[in-house]
Amino acid sequence: AGLGWARVPMQGWLPQGDVTPPEAATFQTLLDTIHSSGMTPVVAFTPRTTVDPSVNASQAEKEYLDSLTAAVNRYRDRVKQW
């Protein structure tokens, strides 16, 4: 149909928990399928957030950056556009 890219919503994970979230295998399969179809994945990354009111803004920003870095490191062979 002339499509060359696929937008993938990806929710990150908080690094102080499990380093590899349960969704990692699903994301990998999805990205592999997109790649094998000749399409380019464009990932819209959003962090998982905490509802703990004691977490301050700088801590939340650090968690977001850590989560994004972990996702980029894990999927950098398949995702070039975030």
C-alpha angles and dihedrals in degrees: 000000000000095000115144102176141041124210111223121192108216124184115204128217135236108259096218088068127053108340090216112044120217089249093062095092091048092050091048092051092047093048091047090051092049091048094048089052089060093248128128118235117225108196122211101202123201124172126236105246132214122234091207105123090203091069108098127215095261091052091049090050091050091050090050093050092045091050093048091047091051091050093047092049092049098046104027092114090061105029123059098161122057 
